[in-house]
């Protein structure tokens, strides 16, 4: 989507509301962004529904690493920790940055935390949580010093558009490739001969995901407001009616306070010693790298889709958005969960018209309320979100038209970024390859002077990171 969108232009204030509504509308600049409570609320609900899976998925993943006697015995506490961390971080995004972005413990980093750090490197989960906590403090410091905002500015414009398009493919791939055994759609499955293949419509999950996609697409092209949200609910209801997925086992349940995991990150710091310090530093470095560039990539991609990033490549209020992310990353491990990050699923709310922090405020409120309704969200199967993720992915792919296709030195890095984000299952990895390729290709073309110093520096950091991590984890595996 072009950065010179009409809704970005200031317009005269309108006295549409009175009392507390007028105060909220003024605070979130409804007139400036040409929006209203109905649109923002619907967008917030849509974003929450596309992110709601994290309330179940995150505790499932972390339960393999964070437990007392056996995996899963702290599931309920981890679910509460997930909801609290998401609510606090998203509230900060709403109030500090006035962006319609939702935040929650990140997919990918939770898997790295569990399987690579705790299980692979045999680092105690309390020590691993301390890594995430210190990382959050470093993020806060980097944000105050303007470093993280400068990283966003250093991303070449073509890579910004490529990142947005790559994220579109990524979230569509997430929606299509979920394993049917764990509630996924199974539209894309592993195949030993072809790597991947189309799934089987004999699978009820896959069939309902396709039906949901057709229904949602029909609603979208007809211009029905809330089409993405209706697609999620409609697909879930079908799953319950046809007994493909069990219906909610109740609607209300008091949350179990995370008494066994709250504050354990501080205990982890106290347990640092000469035997585990080097591993702790290595893990801290990886968490820093992944989270910094995952967040930058996500903010860039969603910011481009929402029209916030202008011709100058700047994301307005970038430091405030990054501060909200840093606060979330610091709060998360205190409650007992892995790193918090901005979610690419936020584009679902943007697609529904969300333009201000009020959308994020709705998301934060729903995460807080979800503490009492976890049985309901637990019953929504993962494949019910497939239609929304696929359609939003298609919308984001429109960013490729902004890439200067007549300049091969811009095309090659952009293509690598788009291609590798979904295939490496990592925004950070795809962006890093694009960053490394960009100055190399420009230099070969004789245009090295067009590459900013910031781009050169970040590309060098990426190269060092690849070398360091290859050596470090190769030695650990050996």
Secondary structure as UniProt FT lines:
FT   HELIX           6..8
FT   HELIX           19..27
FT   TURN            28..29
FT   HELIX           30..33
FT   HELIX           37..51
FT   TURN            52..53
FT   HELIX           54..62
FT   TURN            63..65
FT   TURN            71..74
FT   HELIX           75..92
FT   HELIX           93..97
FT   STRAND          103..105
FT   TURN            107..108
FT   HELIX           109..111
FT   HELIX           112..120
FT   HELIX           125..144
FT   TURN            145..146
FT   HELIX           147..154
FT   HELIX           157..177
FT   HELIX           180..182
FT   STRAND          188..191
FT   TURN            192..194
FT   STRAND          195..198
FT   TURN            201..202
FT   HELIX           204..221
FT   TURN            222..223
FT   TURN            225..226
FT   HELIX           227..241
FT   TURN            242..243
FT   TURN            259..263
FT   HELIX           264..270
FT   TURN            274..276
FT   HELIX           277..306
FT   TURN            311..312
FT   TURN            316..317
FT   HELIX           318..335
FT   STRAND          340..342
FT   TURN            344..345
FT   HELIX           346..351
FT   TURN            352..353
FT   HELIX           357..370
FT   TURN            371..372
FT   HELIX           374..379
FT   HELIX           382..385
FT   HELIX           386..396
FT   HELIX           397..402
FT   TURN            405..406
FT   HELIX           408..423
FT   TURN            424..425
FT   HELIX           427..444
FT   TURN            445..446
FT   HELIX           448..450
FT   HELIX           453..477
//
